[in-house]
Amino acid sequence: MVQPQKLVYFAIDGVAPRAKINQQRSRRFRTGKEIIESMKVKREVAQDLLQKGMEVPDSLISSRRWDSNVITPGTDFMDEVSDLIREYIVRLLSDESRFRHLKVFFSDSSVPKEGEHKILEFIRLQRVQRKYHANTRHCIYGADADLIMLGLVTHEPYFYILRENIAPNFGRPDRQKAMNILNKR
């Protein structure tokens, strides 16, 4: 969708400030409790289905879940993500690539701050350079709601935010089935 002309800046969230770390810890603790409760309900529903001679959906049996803690800076997963991005950058700048003329910056999770703040700090540093063009176009990709406000405070005339159009998921079918079974008790 975007054809960058000058540079690309990849930024991954790094270690957050202490207050945000405390907030995240609290959220993760609460999520952990909710997961345990959810697994307990799933077991009860699966037992009910078995007692009634009904088929138990895989979603009630499977205990595999995505552990969002792996996206914390300093984890092996984040190191792998960083390595894959570096490999992508090498391919992006290869002689055969149409992007070989670009300057590419990459700030991985070992660098403190959230990714969008790293990018906006870079833009602010560029603005004070003598050769900076006031009509430079910036396009940032991300789903964080604060990108809108951060984009506005740059006072850049051409600042675009790309986001995925994600439809809300008001209820997964397997959850609805489980709730129907529980309500029949």
Salt bridges, closest charged atoms under 4 A:
GLU44 OE1 - ARG185 NH1 3.74
ASP48 OD2 - ARG185 NE 2.77
ASP83 OD1 - ARG86 NH1 3.29
ASP108 OD2 - ARG86 NH2 2.53
GLU114 OE2 - LYS20 NZ 2.47
GLU121 OE1 - LYS113 NZ 2.14
GLU156 OE2 - ARG127 NE 2.91
GLU156 OE1 - HIS138 NE2 2.88
ASP174 OD2 - ARG172 NH2 3.04
